[in-house]
Amino acid sequence: MMERSRMATIAAGVQLLYGVCTVGTALYLLWLTRTADIRNSGDPAAVIHGLFIAAAIILPPGLLVLVSGIAMWKSKLWGWWLATVTDSGLMLVFVYSLINDGWKRADPEDITFTVVSIIPVILLLVPAVRKAYWHKRAPNTEAVSTSE
């Protein structure tokens, strides 16, 4: 097995961190539904319903990011592909949201989420990272003689 480059290790670590944070956010939203502050708010049913919807939207891509991070850590090509597709999709959603809302109405949170979603995609496309996952397997070097 080939030793993984430092950049590939960083990319896999960032992917894992991105996945843990995304899944953690969804679980935090679910936990919030059980807190006294939410249950004692003006309209707890609407707030709880909104938190469940937010968690349901965040959890599936978070799980995909987490699974791709684990696969990348194990140097699997399909993990790199899953990470590239998932991270690119999330990045496009955040960039579209930022542009659609208008530059003048962009708040720091929107800009932060957009920048954070761009970083993993850039890391995945760095040549050293791509090479680490697209490395060629050593061909069988034994010569097979057919003539006698």
SVG drawing of the C-alpha trace seen along z (x, -y; Angstrom):
<svg xmlns="http://www.w3.org/2000/svg" viewBox="-48 -46 59 71">
<polyline fill="none" stroke="black" stroke-width="0.4" points="0.0,0.0 1.2,-3.5 1.9,-6.0 -0.6,-8.8 0.7,-12.3 0.3,-15.0 -2.2,-16.9 -4.4,-13.8 -4.3,-13.3 -5.3,-16.9 -8.1,-16.6 -9.4,-13.4 -9.2,-15.0 -11.1,-18.1 -13.7,-15.9 -14.1,-14.0 -14.3,-17.2 -16.9,-18.7 -19.0,-15.5 -18.8,-15.4 -19.7,-19.1 -22.6,-18.7 -24.1,-15.6 -23.4,-17.2 -25.4,-20.3 -28.4,-18.1 -28.2,-16.2 -27.9,-19.5 -31.1,-20.7 -32.9,-17.5 -31.6,-18.0 -32.9,-21.5 -36.4,-20.3 -36.3,-18.7 -35.0,-21.8 -37.2,-23.8 -36.5,-27.1 -38.0,-25.8 -40.9,-24.0 -41.7,-27.2 -41.5,-29.6 -44.4,-31.4 -45.4,-28.8 -43.4,-25.6 -45.1,-23.4 -44.0,-25.6 -40.5,-26.0 -40.1,-22.3 -41.5,-21.5 -39.0,-24.0 -36.1,-22.4 -37.2,-18.9 -37.3,-20.2 -33.9,-21.8 -32.4,-18.6 -34.0,-16.5 -32.5,-18.8 -29.0,-18.8 -28.6,-15.2 -28.6,-13.3 -25.8,-15.4 -24.0,-15.4 -24.0,-11.6 -22.8,-11.5 -20.0,-13.8 -19.1,-11.7 -19.1,-8.4 -17.0,-10.0 -14.5,-11.2 -14.2,-7.7 -13.7,-6.2 -11.1,-8.8 -9.3,-8.1 -9.2,-4.5 -7.8,-5.7 -10.8,-4.6 -11.4,-6.1 -15.2,-5.9 -14.8,-8.0 -13.0,-10.7 -15.8,-10.6 -18.6,-10.8 -16.8,-13.7 -16.3,-15.5 -20.0,-15.2 -21.4,-15.9 -19.2,-18.8 -19.6,-20.3 -23.4,-20.1 -23.3,-21.7 -21.0,-24.4 -23.3,-25.2 -26.3,-25.4 -24.5,-27.9 -23.1,-30.0 -26.5,-30.1 -28.1,-31.1 -25.6,-33.9 -26.0,-35.2 -29.8,-34.8 -30.2,-36.8 -28.2,-39.6 -24.7,-40.8 -26.1,-43.7 -28.2,-41.5 -25.5,-38.9 -24.8,-38.5 -21.6,-37.2 -23.2,-33.7 -24.1,-33.3 -20.6,-34.3 -19.0,-32.0 -21.0,-29.0 -20.2,-29.6 -16.4,-30.0 -16.4,-26.9 -18.2,-24.9 -15.6,-25.9 -12.6,-24.8 -13.2,-21.0 -13.8,-21.2 -10.6,-23.1 -8.7,-20.5 -10.2,-17.6 -9.1,-19.1 -5.5,-19.8 -3.3,-17.6 -1.5,-15.9 -4.9,-14.8 -6.2,-13.6 -3.0,-11.6 -3.3,-10.0 -6.8,-8.6 -6.2,-8.0 -2.9,-6.3 -2.3,-3.5 -2.0,0.0 1.4,1.6 0.9,3.9 1.9,7.5 5.5,7.3 6.0,11.0 6.5,11.8 4.4,14.6 6.2,16.5 4.0,18.1 6.7,19.4 8.8,22.5"/>
</svg>
